[in-house]
Amino acid sequence: MKDGDKGASFSSLRSVQRQGEDIDLQAATPTVDIHPILLYDGVCGLCNRSVQFILRHDSTAIFRFASLQSALANGILVRRGADPVDLDTVYVVLDHVPNAEGQPNESLLSRSDAVVFVLKQLGGLWRAIGLTLQIVPRPLRDWLYRRVANNRYRIFGRHKTCPVPTEAMRARFLDV
């Protein structure tokens, strides 16, 4: 980690839920530096406000960010069999750390699973909200997610380009 980086190692991350199973990252190798990456629509007003919300509430600086329009996101999505042209889905990339062969061993959480994961990682009241949302069946959560996603430009607006983060936050954005 860089000096002054409040980045999280495995030992400071709480837990990851993958395929309905909670995985305790505390047991993982603490020397490996890992950050979940949030892939978001960089021109969406709602998505950009959500990123700003996460930046304010992510007290341990766990999350990194990249827009869906970036080459980084394109590579990850293609590798994972997701459509890089689909800007209606937010993703959280887990385990974006090279394996023994030097290839990323990442997995993706999408739509409401990504939202639940983010909320749980923020801790406090947000963790409680994430745990409550997790109880709601995924098809219902994803249906609600799609309703918002389909109307987000109309309600929250659209930028012509991805907003540039402040200098203090730039290190957390992987596509800048």
C-alpha positions as a Markdown table, in Angstrom:
| # | Residue | x | y | z |
|---|---|---|---|---|
| 1 | Met | 0.0 | 0.0 | 0.0 |
| 2 | Lys | 1.1 | 3.5 | -0.6 |
| 3 | Asp | 2.0 | 5.8 | 2.3 |
| 4 | Gly | -1.1 | 7.5 | 3.6 |
| 5 | Asp | -3.4 | 5.0 | 1.8 |
| 6 | Lys | -6.3 | 4.0 | 4.1 |
| 7 | Gly | -6.8 | 1.0 | 1.8 |
| 8 | Ala | -8.1 | -2.2 | 3.3 |
| 9 | Ser | -6.3 | -5.5 | 3.3 |
| 10 | Phe | -8.2 | -8.8 | 3.6 |
| 11 | Ser | -7.9 | -8.6 | 7.4 |
| 12 | Ser | -9.9 | -5.3 | 7.5 |
| 13 | Leu | -12.7 | -6.3 | 5.2 |
| 14 | Arg | -15.7 | -7.6 | 6.9 |
| 15 | Ser | -17.3 | -10.4 | 4.9 |
| 16 | Val | -18.2 | -11.1 | 1.3 |
| 17 | Gln | -21.4 | -12.7 | 0.2 |
| 18 | Arg | -21.0 | -14.8 | -2.9 |
| 19 | Gln | -23.7 | -17.2 | -4.3 |
| 20 | Gly | -25.7 | -16.7 | -1.1 |
| 21 | Glu | -22.8 | -17.8 | 1.2 |
| 22 | Asp | -21.0 | -15.5 | 3.6 |
| 23 | Ile | -17.3 | -15.7 | 3.2 |
| 24 | Asp | -15.1 | -14.5 | 6.0 |
| 25 | Leu | -12.2 | -12.6 | 4.5 |
| 26 | Gln | -10.5 | -12.5 | 7.9 |
| 27 | Ala | -9.2 | -16.0 | 7.2 |
| 28 | Ala | -7.6 | -15.0 | 4.0 |
| 29 | Thr | -4.0 | -14.0 | 3.6 |
| 30 | Pro | -3.5 | -10.6 | 5.2 |
| 31 | Thr | -0.6 | -9.6 | 3.1 |
| 32 | Val | -2.7 | -9.5 | -0.1 |
| 33 | Asp | -4.1 | -6.0 | -0.7 |
| 34 | Ile | -7.6 | -6.3 | -2.2 |
| 35 | His | -10.3 | -3.8 | -2.8 |
| 36 | Pro | -13.8 | -4.5 | -4.3 |
| 37 | Ile | -14.2 | -2.5 | -7.5 |
| 38 | Leu | -17.5 | -0.8 | -8.2 |
| 39 | Leu | -18.3 | -0.6 | -11.9 |
| 40 | Tyr | -20.9 | 2.1 | -12.5 |
| 41 | Asp | -22.4 | 4.1 | -15.4 |
| 42 | Gly | -20.1 | 7.1 | -15.5 |
| 43 | Val | -22.6 | 9.4 | -17.2 |
| 44 | Cys | -25.6 | 8.6 | -15.0 |
| 45 | Gly | -26.6 | 11.2 | -12.4 |
| 46 | Leu | -27.9 | 8.6 | -9.9 |
| 47 | Cys | -24.8 | 6.4 | -10.3 |
| 48 | Asn | -22.5 | 9.4 | -9.7 |
| 49 | Arg | -24.4 | 10.5 | -6.7 |
| 50 | Ser | -24.2 | 6.9 | -5.4 |
| 51 | Val | -20.4 | 6.9 | -5.8 |
| 52 | Gln | -20.2 | 10.2 | -3.9 |
| 53 | Phe | -22.4 | 8.7 | -1.2 |
| 54 | Ile | -20.1 | 5.6 | -1.0 |
| 55 | Leu | -17.0 | 7.8 | -0.9 |
| 56 | Arg | -18.5 | 9.8 | 2.1 |
| 57 | His | -19.5 | 6.7 | 4.0 |
| 58 | Asp | -16.6 | 4.3 | 3.2 |
| 59 | Ser | -14.6 | 5.2 | 6.3 |
| 60 | Thr | -11.9 | 2.5 | 5.6 |
| 61 | Ala | -11.6 | 3.3 | 1.9 |
| 62 | Ile | -12.4 | -0.3 | 0.9 |
| 63 | Phe | -13.9 | 0.5 | -2.5 |
| 64 | Arg | -12.3 | 1.4 | -5.8 |
| 65 | Phe | -14.3 | 2.7 | -8.7 |
| 66 | Ala | -14.3 | 2.5 | -12.5 |
| 67 | Ser | -16.9 | 3.5 | -15.0 |
| 68 | Leu | -18.6 | 0.9 | -17.2 |
| 69 | Gln | -17.4 | 2.9 | -20.1 |
| 70 | Ser | -13.7 | 2.3 | -19.2 |
| 71 | Ala | -11.3 | -0.2 | -20.8 |
| 72 | Leu | -10.8 | -1.8 | -17.3 |
| 73 | Ala | -14.6 | -2.5 | -17.0 |
| 74 | Asn | -14.8 | -3.8 | -20.6 |
| 75 | Gly | -12.0 | -6.3 | -20.0 |
| 76 | Ile | -13.5 | -7.5 | -16.7 |
| 77 | Leu | -17.0 | -7.8 | -18.1 |
| 78 | Val | -15.9 | -9.7 | -21.2 |
| 79 | Arg | -13.8 | -12.1 | -19.1 |
| 80 | Arg | -16.8 | -12.8 | -16.9 |
| 81 | Gly | -19.2 | -13.2 | -19.8 |
| 82 | Ala | -21.2 | -10.0 | -19.0 |
| 83 | Asp | -22.3 | -7.5 | -21.7 |
| 84 | Pro | -20.0 | -4.5 | -21.5 |
| 85 | Val | -22.6 | -2.5 | -23.5 |
| 86 | Asp | -25.2 | -3.0 | -20.8 |
| 87 | Leu | -25.0 | 0.2 | -18.8 |
| 88 | Asp | -28.2 | -0.6 | -16.7 |
| 89 | Thr | -26.3 | -2.8 | -14.3 |
| 90 | Val | -24.0 | -1.9 | -11.5 |
| 91 | Tyr | -21.3 | -4.5 | -10.7 |
| 92 | Val | -19.0 | -5.1 | -7.7 |
| 93 | Val | -15.9 | -7.0 | -8.8 |
| 94 | Leu | -14.4 | -9.3 | -6.1 |
| 95 | Asp | -11.0 | -10.9 | -6.0 |
| 96 | His | -9.5 | -8.8 | -8.8 |
| 97 | Val | -6.1 | -10.2 | -7.8 |
| 98 | Pro | -4.0 | -12.3 | -10.2 |
| 99 | Asn | -3.8 | -16.0 | -9.5 |
| 100 | Ala | -0.6 | -18.1 | -9.7 |
| 101 | Glu | -0.8 | -17.8 | -13.5 |
| 102 | Gly | -1.0 | -14.0 | -13.4 |
| 103 | Gln | -4.7 | -14.0 | -14.4 |
| 104 | Pro | -7.4 | -12.2 | -12.4 |
| 105 | Asn | -9.5 | -14.6 | -10.4 |
| 106 | Glu | -12.4 | -12.2 | -10.1 |
| 107 | Ser | -16.1 | -12.7 | -9.7 |
| 108 | Leu | -19.0 | -10.3 | -10.1 |
| 109 | Leu | -22.0 | -9.3 | -8.1 |
| 110 | Ser | -24.6 | -7.4 | -10.1 |
| 111 | Arg | -27.7 | -5.4 | -9.6 |
| 112 | Ser | -29.3 | -5.7 | -6.2 |
| 113 | Asp | -26.6 | -8.2 | -5.0 |
| 114 | Ala | -24.0 | -5.4 | -5.6 |
| 115 | Val | -26.1 | -2.8 | -3.8 |
| 116 | Val | -26.6 | -5.2 | -0.8 |
| 117 | Phe | -22.8 | -5.9 | -0.7 |
| 118 | Val | -21.9 | -2.2 | -0.8 |
| 119 | Leu | -24.4 | -1.4 | 2.0 |
| 120 | Lys | -23.1 | -4.2 | 4.2 |
| 121 | Gln | -19.5 | -3.1 | 3.7 |
| 122 | Leu | -20.3 | 0.5 | 4.7 |
| 123 | Gly | -21.2 | -0.7 | 8.2 |
| 124 | Gly | -23.4 | 0.8 | 10.9 |
| 125 | Leu | -27.0 | 1.7 | 9.8 |
| 126 | Trp | -26.1 | 1.0 | 6.2 |
| 127 | Arg | -25.0 | -2.6 | 7.1 |
| 128 | Ala | -28.4 | -3.1 | 8.8 |
| 129 | Ile | -30.2 | -1.8 | 5.7 |
| 130 | Gly | -28.1 | -4.2 | 3.5 |
| 131 | Leu | -28.9 | -7.1 | 5.8 |
| 132 | Thr | -32.6 | -6.2 | 5.7 |
| 133 | Leu | -32.6 | -6.0 | 1.9 |
| 134 | Gln | -30.8 | -9.3 | 1.7 |
| 135 | Ile | -33.9 | -10.9 | 3.2 |
| 136 | Val | -36.0 | -9.8 | 0.3 |
| 137 | Pro | -36.0 | -12.5 | -2.5 |
| 138 | Arg | -33.5 | -11.6 | -5.2 |
| 139 | Pro | -36.1 | -11.7 | -8.1 |
| 140 | Leu | -38.1 | -9.0 | -6.3 |
| 141 | Arg | -34.9 | -6.9 | -5.4 |
| 142 | Asp | -33.8 | -7.2 | -9.1 |
| 143 | Trp | -37.2 | -6.2 | -10.4 |
| 144 | Leu | -37.1 | -3.1 | -8.2 |
| 145 | Tyr | -33.5 | -2.4 | -9.3 |
| 146 | Arg | -34.5 | -2.7 | -13.0 |
| 147 | Arg | -37.4 | -0.3 | -12.5 |
| 148 | Val | -35.1 | 2.4 | -11.1 |
| 149 | Ala | -32.4 | 1.6 | -13.7 |
| 150 | Asn | -34.8 | 2.0 | -16.6 |
| 151 | Asn | -35.8 | 5.5 | -15.4 |
| 152 | Arg | -32.6 | 6.8 | -13.9 |
| 153 | Tyr | -31.6 | 9.2 | -16.8 |
| 154 | Arg | -35.1 | 10.7 | -16.8 |
| 155 | Ile | -35.3 | 11.2 | -13.1 |
| 156 | Phe | -31.6 | 11.9 | -12.1 |
| 157 | Gly | -30.2 | 13.2 | -15.4 |
| 158 | Arg | -27.3 | 12.3 | -17.6 |
| 159 | His | -23.8 | 13.8 | -17.9 |
| 160 | Lys | -22.2 | 14.2 | -21.3 |
| 161 | Thr | -18.9 | 12.9 | -19.9 |
| 162 | Cys | -17.9 | 11.1 | -16.7 |
| 163 | Pro | -17.3 | 13.6 | -13.9 |
| 164 | Val | -13.7 | 13.9 | -12.8 |
| 165 | Pro | -13.0 | 13.1 | -9.1 |
| 166 | Thr | -11.3 | 15.5 | -6.8 |
| 167 | Glu | -7.5 | 15.2 | -6.5 |
| 168 | Ala | -8.0 | 13.7 | -3.0 |
| 169 | Met | -10.2 | 10.9 | -4.3 |
| 170 | Arg | -8.5 | 10.3 | -7.6 |
| 171 | Ala | -6.4 | 7.3 | -6.3 |
| 172 | Arg | -9.6 | 5.4 | -5.7 |
| 173 | Phe | -10.7 | 5.6 | -9.3 |
| 174 | Leu | -9.0 | 3.1 | -11.5 |
| 175 | Asp | -10.0 | 4.5 | -14.8 |
| 176 | Val | -8.8 | 8.1 | -14.4 |
